[in-house]
């Protein structure tokens, strides 16, 4: 019997933005043979994937709920494309405009997770927020081809983050399993 599952914590894009990003992911699947990005909803990762025991999950959800209720909405601006040109597993993503509030938000989340028992190595304070379009199955030649086009391509969207999500891997896809509301100052 399985006693743990794989999870991650993220900001999910609202429907209108998610549709635009999914269209780009579909373009990558068709033109550049990179389909892995379609297994995840358009998102900004706050805490990368981690294994967690089922018997501790409710306590984690409660801690996350309490933590996020203390934080107000965050405005996010997506602006153009970027890449991590790694030799293995290059990545193409949509960039976020620099956002000090989001940086502080991430830092406080990492601190809270450490207080609940997450090891420091799993809660890095380094944070490069982005929305991944293609990775893992993006071959080096297809990366070069795609990046030569996408480094000049534009993208712009902005939205207000009102909730954070916990996603669970079901063996094939990432599924949102909990939503945590942020505090609305208005």
SULHUZI-V109333 format. One record per pair of residues at least 4 apart in sequence whose C-alpha atoms are under 7 Angstrom apart, sorted by the first residue. I is the first residue (numbers start at 1). J is the second residue. D is the distance in whole Angstrom. If there is no record, write none. Layout:
[[I & J & D] [I & J & D]]
This chain:
[[3 & 53 & 6] [3 & 54 & 6] [4 & 51 & 6] [4 & 52 & 5] [4 & 53 & 4] [4 & 54 & 5] [5 & 51 & 5] [5 & 52 & 6] [5 & 53 & 7] [6 & 49 & 6] [6 & 50 & 5] [6 & 51 & 4] [6 & 52 & 6] [6 & 168 & 6] [6 & 169 & 6] [7 & 49 & 5] [7 & 50 & 5] [7 & 51 & 6] [7 & 166 & 7] [7 & 167 & 5] [7 & 168 & 4] [7 & 169 & 6] [8 & 47 & 6] [8 & 48 & 5] [8 & 49 & 4] [8 & 50 & 6] [8 & 166 & 6] [8 & 167 & 5] [8 & 168 & 7] [9 & 45 & 6] [9 & 46 & 5] [9 & 47 & 5] [9 & 48 & 7] [9 & 165 & 6] [9 & 166 & 5] [9 & 167 & 6] [10 & 43 & 6] [10 & 44 & 5] [10 & 45 & 4] [10 & 46 & 5] [10 & 47 & 7] [10 & 164 & 6] [10 & 165 & 5] [10 & 166 & 7] [11 & 43 & 5] [11 & 44 & 5] [11 & 45 & 7] [11 & 164 & 5] [11 & 165 & 6] [12 & 42 & 6] [12 & 43 & 4] [12 & 44 & 7] [12 & 165 & 7] [13 & 17 & 6] [13 & 18 & 5] [13 & 42 & 6] [13 & 43 & 6] [14 & 18 & 6] [15 & 19 & 6] [16 & 20 & 7] [17 & 21 & 6] [17 & 157 & 7] [18 & 22 & 6] [18 & 42 & 6] [19 & 23 & 6] [20 & 24 & 7] [21 & 25 & 6] [21 & 42 & 6] [22 & 26 & 6] [22 & 42 & 7] [23 & 27 & 6] [24 & 28 & 6] [25 & 29 & 6] [25 & 37 & 6] [25 & 38 & 6] [25 & 133 & 6] [25 & 134 & 7] [26 & 30 & 6] [27 & 31 & 6] [28 & 32 & 5] [28 & 33 & 6] [28 & 34 & 6] [28 & 134 & 7] [29 & 33 & 5] [29 & 34 & 5] [29 & 35 & 5] [32 & 142 & 6] [32 & 146 & 7] [33 & 138 & 7] [34 & 134 & 6] [34 & 137 & 5] [34 & 138 & 5] [35 & 137 & 7] [36 & 134 & 7] [36 & 135 & 7] [36 & 136 & 7] [36 & 137 & 6] [37 & 133 & 6] [37 & 134 & 5] [37 & 135 & 7] [39 & 173 & 5] [39 & 174 & 7] [40 & 173 & 6] [40 & 174 & 6] [42 & 131 & 7] [43 & 131 & 6] [44 & 129 & 6] [44 & 130 & 6] [44 & 131 & 5] [45 & 129 & 7] [46 & 106 & 6] [53 & 57 & 6] [56 & 60 & 6] [57 & 61 & 6] [58 & 62 & 6] [59 & 63 & 6] [60 & 64 & 6] [61 & 65 & 6] [62 & 66 & 6] [63 & 67 & 6] [64 & 68 & 6] [65 & 69 & 6] [65 & 180 & 5] [66 & 70 & 7] [68 & 180 & 6] [68 & 181 & 7] [68 & 182 & 5] [69 & 181 & 6] [69 & 182 & 5] [69 & 183 & 5] [70 & 183 & 6] [71 & 182 & 6] [71 & 183 & 6] [72 & 182 & 5] [72 & 183 & 4] [72 & 184 & 5] [72 & 185 & 6] [73 & 160 & 6] [73 & 161 & 5] [73 & 162 & 5] [73 & 182 & 6] [73 & 183 & 6] [73 & 184 & 6] [74 & 102 & 7] [74 & 160 & 6] [74 & 161 & 5] [75 & 159 & 6] [75 & 160 & 4] [75 & 161 & 6] [76 & 158 & 6] [76 & 159 & 5] [76 & 160 & 6] [77 & 96 & 6] [77 & 97 & 5] [77 & 157 & 6] [77 & 158 & 4] [77 & 159 & 7] [78 & 94 & 7] [78 & 95 & 6] [78 & 96 & 4] [78 & 97 & 6] [78 & 156 & 5] [78 & 157 & 5] [78 & 158 & 6] [79 & 94 & 7] [79 & 95 & 5] [79 & 96 & 6] [79 & 97 & 6] [79 & 155 & 6] [79 & 156 & 5] [79 & 157 & 7] [80 & 94 & 6] [80 & 95 & 6] [80 & 153 & 7] [80 & 154 & 5] [80 & 155 & 4] [80 & 156 & 6] [81 & 93 & 6] [81 & 94 & 4] [81 & 95 & 5] [81 & 150 & 6] [81 & 151 & 6] [82 & 92 & 6] [82 & 93 & 5] [82 & 94 & 6] [82 & 95 & 6] [82 & 151 & 7] [83 & 91 & 5] [83 & 92 & 4] [83 & 93 & 6] [84 & 90 & 6] [84 & 91 & 5] [84 & 92 & 7] [85 & 90 & 5] [85 & 91 & 7] [86 & 90 & 5] [89 & 135 & 6] [89 & 136 & 5] [89 & 138 & 7] [90 & 135 & 6] [90 & 138 & 7] [90 & 140 & 7] [90 & 143 & 7] [91 & 134 & 6] [91 & 135 & 5] [92 & 132 & 6] [92 & 133 & 6] [92 & 134 & 5] [92 & 135 & 7] [93 & 130 & 6] [93 & 131 & 5] [93 & 132 & 4] [93 & 133 & 5] [93 & 134 & 7] [94 & 130 & 6] [94 & 131 & 5] [94 & 132 & 6] [95 & 130 & 5] [95 & 131 & 7] [96 & 129 & 6] [96 & 130 & 6] [99 & 103 & 6] [100 & 104 & 6] [101 & 105 & 6] [102 & 106 & 6] [103 & 107 & 6] [104 & 108 & 6] [105 & 109 & 6] [106 & 110 & 6] [107 & 111 & 6] [107 & 125 & 6] [108 & 112 & 6] [109 & 113 & 6] [110 & 114 & 6] [110 & 123 & 5] [110 & 125 & 7] [111 & 115 & 6] [112 & 116 & 6] [113 & 117 & 7] [113 & 118 & 5] [114 & 118 & 5] [114 & 119 & 6] [114 & 120 & 6] [114 & 123 & 7] [118 & 122 & 7] [118 & 123 & 7] [119 & 123 & 7] [120 & 124 & 7] [134 & 138 & 6] [138 & 142 & 6] [138 & 143 & 6] [139 & 143 & 6] [140 & 144 & 6] [141 & 145 & 6] [142 & 146 & 6] [143 & 147 & 6] [144 & 148 & 6] [145 & 149 & 7] [146 & 150 & 6] [147 & 151 & 6] [149 & 153 & 7] [162 & 181 & 6] [162 & 182 & 5] [163 & 179 & 6] [163 & 180 & 5] [163 & 181 & 4] [163 & 182 & 5] [164 & 179 & 6] [164 & 180 & 5] [164 & 181 & 7] [165 & 176 & 6] [165 & 178 & 6] [165 & 179 & 5] [165 & 180 & 6] [166 & 176 & 6] [166 & 177 & 6] [166 & 178 & 5] [166 & 179 & 6] [167 & 174 & 6] [167 & 175 & 5] [167 & 176 & 4] [167 & 177 & 5] [168 & 174 & 5] [168 & 175 & 5] [168 & 176 & 6] [168 & 177 & 6] [169 & 173 & 6] [169 & 174 & 4] [169 & 175 & 6] [170 & 174 & 6] [170 & 175 & 7]]
